[in-house]
Amino acid sequence: FQRSFVLGIEGGGTRTVALMADAAGRMVLRREFGSWNLRLLDERGLASLLRSIARAFPKPDAVGLGLAGARTKADRARVKEACGRIWKKVPVRVTHDLDVALMATSNQCGKSQYAASILVLSGTGSCCFGRASDGRTAKMGGWGHILGDKGSGYEIGLRGLKAVVFYLDRDGTWSHLGERLLTATGCNEPDE
């Protein structure tokens, strides 16, 4: 009797979580790693992160990855090729992090009991992603902090900072929000 182990990796803008489960779906081991957005990793960075994950777990029988920034077939092929160098002869499936998050609301086969499933994500980044019962998908947002993660933690924080310095410049007063931001960042005055 040989137990099979699956390594699941969810890489996002805040952190990467890797779980190993046995054939019955029971979690065997869980580890966290740094943030992972494929758009921000060169080949060396990608290999380094994969190696650090591989060192933290026994060799898996299969690997599944859901990664921020793995938008295209070429992106997924790049990750799959890098995985092949780390986990030789181990089957690997690569998708994007939104797909993994949406599957978390579905049954074990990845199919929803509803006509459509919709994910509204607002964290480090933000995005809306949905899948119809026939498998068609649609996405809105998720373009990153420069092009448009409206509703993300980054965008909300940046807008708050911009507002307090605007009113400081315009009115010469530091707002209550500004005071709270100073406290949260451990600063005593705006120039810090």
C-alpha positions as a Markdown table, in Angstrom:
| # | Residue | x | y | z |
|---|---|---|---|---|
| 1 | Phe | 0.0 | 0.0 | 0.0 |
| 2 | Gln | 1.5 | 3.3 | -1.1 |
| 3 | Arg | 0.1 | 6.6 | 0.0 |
| 4 | Ser | -0.1 | 9.3 | -2.6 |
| 5 | Phe | 0.5 | 13.0 | -1.8 |
| 6 | Val | -0.7 | 16.0 | -3.6 |
| 7 | Leu | 1.0 | 19.4 | -3.2 |
| 8 | Gly | -1.3 | 22.4 | -3.7 |
| 9 | Ile | 0.3 | 25.8 | -4.0 |
| 10 | Glu | -1.7 | 29.1 | -4.0 |
| 11 | Gly | 0.6 | 32.0 | -4.8 |
| 12 | Gly | -0.8 | 35.5 | -4.3 |
| 13 | Gly | 0.3 | 39.1 | -3.9 |
| 14 | Thr | 0.5 | 38.8 | -0.1 |
| 15 | Arg | 1.8 | 35.3 | 0.5 |
| 16 | Thr | 2.1 | 31.9 | -0.9 |
| 17 | Val | 0.5 | 29.0 | 0.9 |
| 18 | Ala | 1.5 | 25.4 | 0.1 |
| 19 | Leu | -0.5 | 22.4 | 1.4 |
| 20 | Met | 0.3 | 18.7 | 1.1 |
| 21 | Ala | -2.7 | 16.3 | 1.3 |
| 22 | Asp | -3.0 | 12.6 | 1.3 |
| 23 | Ala | -5.2 | 10.4 | -0.9 |
| 24 | Ala | -8.1 | 10.9 | 1.4 |
| 25 | Gly | -7.8 | 14.7 | 1.1 |
| 26 | Arg | -6.5 | 15.1 | 4.7 |
| 27 | Met | -3.9 | 17.9 | 5.1 |
| 28 | Val | -0.5 | 16.5 | 6.0 |
| 29 | Leu | 1.6 | 19.6 | 6.0 |
| 30 | Arg | 1.1 | 23.4 | 5.5 |
| 31 | Arg | 3.7 | 26.0 | 5.0 |
| 32 | Glu | 3.7 | 29.7 | 4.0 |
| 33 | Phe | 6.2 | 31.5 | 1.8 |
| 34 | Gly | 6.6 | 35.0 | 0.4 |
| 35 | Ser | 4.4 | 36.7 | -2.1 |
| 36 | Trp | 4.2 | 35.3 | -5.6 |
| 37 | Asn | 3.1 | 37.2 | -8.7 |
| 38 | Leu | 4.4 | 35.6 | -11.8 |
| 39 | Arg | 4.5 | 39.0 | -13.5 |
| 40 | Leu | 7.1 | 40.2 | -11.0 |
| 41 | Leu | 9.4 | 37.0 | -11.1 |
| 42 | Asp | 12.2 | 36.4 | -13.5 |
| 43 | Glu | 13.3 | 32.8 | -14.2 |
| 44 | Arg | 15.8 | 32.9 | -11.3 |
| 45 | Gly | 13.2 | 34.1 | -8.8 |
| 46 | Leu | 10.6 | 31.6 | -10.0 |
| 47 | Ala | 13.1 | 28.7 | -9.6 |
| 48 | Ser | 14.2 | 30.0 | -6.2 |
| 49 | Leu | 10.6 | 30.0 | -4.9 |
| 50 | Leu | 9.9 | 26.6 | -6.3 |
| 51 | Arg | 13.0 | 25.1 | -4.7 |
| 52 | Ser | 12.2 | 26.6 | -1.3 |
| 53 | Ile | 8.8 | 25.0 | -1.5 |
| 54 | Ala | 10.2 | 21.7 | -2.6 |
| 55 | Arg | 12.7 | 21.6 | 0.3 |
| 56 | Ala | 9.8 | 22.1 | 2.8 |
| 57 | Phe | 7.8 | 19.1 | 1.6 |
| 58 | Pro | 8.4 | 15.4 | 0.8 |
| 59 | Lys | 8.3 | 14.6 | -2.9 |
| 60 | Pro | 4.7 | 14.8 | -4.1 |
| 61 | Asp | 2.9 | 12.5 | -6.5 |
| 62 | Ala | 1.2 | 15.5 | -8.1 |
| 63 | Val | 1.4 | 19.3 | -7.9 |
| 64 | Gly | -1.3 | 21.8 | -8.5 |
| 65 | Leu | -0.5 | 25.6 | -8.6 |
| 66 | Gly | -2.8 | 28.6 | -8.7 |
| 67 | Leu | -0.7 | 31.7 | -9.2 |
| 68 | Ala | -1.3 | 35.4 | -9.3 |
| 69 | Gly | -0.1 | 36.7 | -12.7 |
| 70 | Ala | -0.4 | 33.3 | -14.5 |
| 71 | Arg | -2.8 | 34.8 | -17.0 |
| 72 | Thr | -1.9 | 33.2 | -20.3 |
| 73 | Lys | -1.1 | 29.7 | -21.7 |
| 74 | Ala | 2.5 | 30.9 | -22.1 |
| 75 | Asp | 2.6 | 31.9 | -18.4 |
| 76 | Arg | 1.3 | 28.5 | -17.3 |
| 77 | Ala | 3.7 | 26.7 | -19.6 |
| 78 | Arg | 6.6 | 28.7 | -18.1 |
| 79 | Val | 5.6 | 27.6 | -14.6 |
| 80 | Lys | 5.0 | 24.0 | -15.6 |
| 81 | Glu | 8.5 | 23.9 | -17.3 |
| 82 | Ala | 10.1 | 25.3 | -14.1 |
| 83 | Cys | 8.2 | 22.8 | -12.0 |
| 84 | Gly | 9.4 | 20.0 | -14.2 |
| 85 | Arg | 13.0 | 20.9 | -13.3 |
| 86 | Ile | 12.2 | 20.8 | -9.6 |
| 87 | Trp | 9.8 | 17.8 | -9.4 |
| 88 | Lys | 11.0 | 15.5 | -12.2 |
| 89 | Lys | 8.4 | 13.1 | -13.6 |
| 90 | Val | 5.6 | 14.5 | -11.3 |
| 91 | Pro | 2.4 | 15.6 | -13.0 |
| 92 | Val | 1.8 | 19.4 | -12.6 |
| 93 | Arg | -1.3 | 21.5 | -13.3 |
| 94 | Val | -1.0 | 25.2 | -13.4 |
| 95 | Thr | -3.8 | 27.8 | -13.3 |
| 96 | His | -4.3 | 31.3 | -12.0 |
| 97 | Asp | -5.1 | 32.2 | -8.4 |
| 98 | Leu | -8.6 | 33.4 | -9.3 |
| 99 | Asp | -9.5 | 29.9 | -10.7 |
| 100 | Val | -8.3 | 28.3 | -7.4 |
| 101 | Ala | -10.3 | 30.7 | -5.3 |
| 102 | Leu | -13.5 | 30.1 | -7.4 |
| 103 | Met | -13.0 | 26.3 | -7.2 |
| 104 | Ala | -12.9 | 26.6 | -3.4 |
| 105 | Thr | -16.6 | 27.5 | -3.5 |
| 106 | Ser | -17.4 | 24.6 | -5.8 |
| 107 | Asn | -17.7 | 20.9 | -5.2 |
| 108 | Gln | -14.8 | 18.5 | -5.4 |
| 109 | Cys | -15.0 | 18.2 | -9.2 |
| 110 | Gly | -14.7 | 22.0 | -9.6 |
| 111 | Lys | -18.4 | 22.3 | -10.7 |
| 112 | Ser | -20.8 | 24.6 | -9.0 |
| 113 | Gln | -24.3 | 23.6 | -8.0 |
| 114 | Tyr | -25.4 | 27.0 | -9.3 |
| 115 | Ala | -25.8 | 28.4 | -12.8 |
| 116 | Ala | -22.8 | 30.6 | -12.3 |
| 117 | Ser | -20.1 | 31.2 | -9.6 |
| 118 | Ile | -18.7 | 34.7 | -9.0 |
| 119 | Leu | -15.7 | 35.7 | -7.0 |
| 120 | Val | -15.2 | 39.2 | -5.7 |
| 121 | Leu | -11.7 | 39.5 | -4.5 |
| 122 | Ser | -10.4 | 42.5 | -2.5 |
| 123 | Gly | -7.1 | 42.0 | -0.9 |
| 124 | Thr | -3.6 | 43.0 | -1.9 |
| 125 | Gly | -5.1 | 43.2 | -5.4 |
| 126 | Ser | -8.7 | 43.2 | -6.5 |
| 127 | Cys | -10.7 | 41.5 | -9.2 |
| 128 | Cys | -14.0 | 39.9 | -10.1 |
| 129 | Phe | -14.0 | 36.5 | -11.8 |
| 130 | Gly | -16.9 | 34.3 | -12.7 |
| 131 | Arg | -17.7 | 31.0 | -14.4 |
| 132 | Ala | -21.0 | 30.0 | -16.0 |
| 133 | Ser | -22.3 | 26.4 | -15.7 |
| 134 | Asp | -21.1 | 25.7 | -19.3 |
| 135 | Gly | -17.5 | 26.6 | -18.3 |
| 136 | Arg | -17.3 | 30.1 | -19.9 |
| 137 | Thr | -15.4 | 32.6 | -17.7 |
| 138 | Ala | -15.3 | 36.4 | -17.4 |
| 139 | Lys | -12.9 | 38.7 | -15.5 |
| 140 | Met | -13.0 | 42.3 | -14.5 |
| 141 | Gly | -10.0 | 44.1 | -13.0 |
| 142 | Gly | -6.9 | 42.4 | -11.6 |
| 143 | Trp | -4.5 | 44.4 | -13.7 |
| 144 | Gly | -2.2 | 45.2 | -10.9 |
| 145 | His | -1.6 | 48.2 | -8.7 |
| 146 | Ile | -0.6 | 50.5 | -11.5 |
| 147 | Leu | -3.3 | 49.8 | -14.1 |
| 148 | Gly | -6.3 | 49.1 | -11.9 |
| 149 | Asp | -6.8 | 47.1 | -8.8 |
| 150 | Lys | -9.7 | 49.3 | -7.8 |
| 151 | Gly | -10.9 | 48.3 | -4.4 |
| 152 | Ser | -7.6 | 46.6 | -3.4 |
| 153 | Gly | -5.8 | 47.2 | -0.1 |
| 154 | Tyr | -3.1 | 49.0 | -2.1 |
| 155 | Glu | -5.5 | 51.3 | -3.9 |
| 156 | Ile | -7.5 | 52.1 | -0.7 |
| 157 | Gly | -4.3 | 52.9 | 1.2 |
| 158 | Leu | -2.9 | 55.0 | -1.6 |
| 159 | Arg | -6.1 | 57.0 | -1.9 |
| 160 | Gly | -6.1 | 57.6 | 1.8 |
| 161 | Leu | -2.5 | 58.9 | 1.8 |
| 162 | Lys | -3.2 | 61.1 | -1.3 |
| 163 | Ala | -6.3 | 62.6 | 0.4 |
| 164 | Val | -4.5 | 63.5 | 3.7 |
| 165 | Val | -1.5 | 65.2 | 1.9 |
| 166 | Phe | -3.9 | 67.0 | -0.5 |
| 167 | Tyr | -5.8 | 68.6 | 2.4 |
| 168 | Leu | -2.6 | 69.3 | 4.3 |
| 169 | Asp | -1.4 | 71.3 | 1.2 |
| 170 | Arg | -4.7 | 73.0 | 0.6 |
| 171 | Asp | -5.8 | 73.8 | 4.2 |
| 172 | Gly | -2.6 | 73.6 | 6.1 |
| 173 | Thr | -4.2 | 71.1 | 8.6 |
| 174 | Trp | -3.6 | 67.5 | 9.3 |
| 175 | Ser | -6.8 | 65.5 | 9.3 |
| 176 | His | -8.0 | 62.8 | 11.8 |
| 177 | Leu | -7.3 | 60.2 | 9.1 |
| 178 | Gly | -3.8 | 61.6 | 8.8 |
| 179 | Glu | -3.3 | 61.2 | 12.5 |
| 180 | Arg | -4.5 | 57.6 | 12.4 |
| 181 | Leu | -2.2 | 56.9 | 9.4 |
| 182 | Leu | 0.8 | 58.4 | 11.4 |
| 183 | Thr | -0.1 | 56.2 | 14.4 |
| 184 | Ala | -0.4 | 53.1 | 12.2 |
| 185 | Thr | 3.0 | 53.7 | 10.6 |
| 186 | Gly | 4.8 | 54.7 | 13.8 |
| 187 | Cys | 5.5 | 58.2 | 12.6 |
| 188 | Asn | 5.2 | 61.5 | 14.5 |
| 189 | Glu | 4.7 | 64.0 | 11.7 |
| 190 | Pro | 3.8 | 64.0 | 8.0 |
| 191 | Asp | 7.4 | 64.5 | 6.7 |
| 192 | Glu | 8.4 | 61.2 | 8.3 |
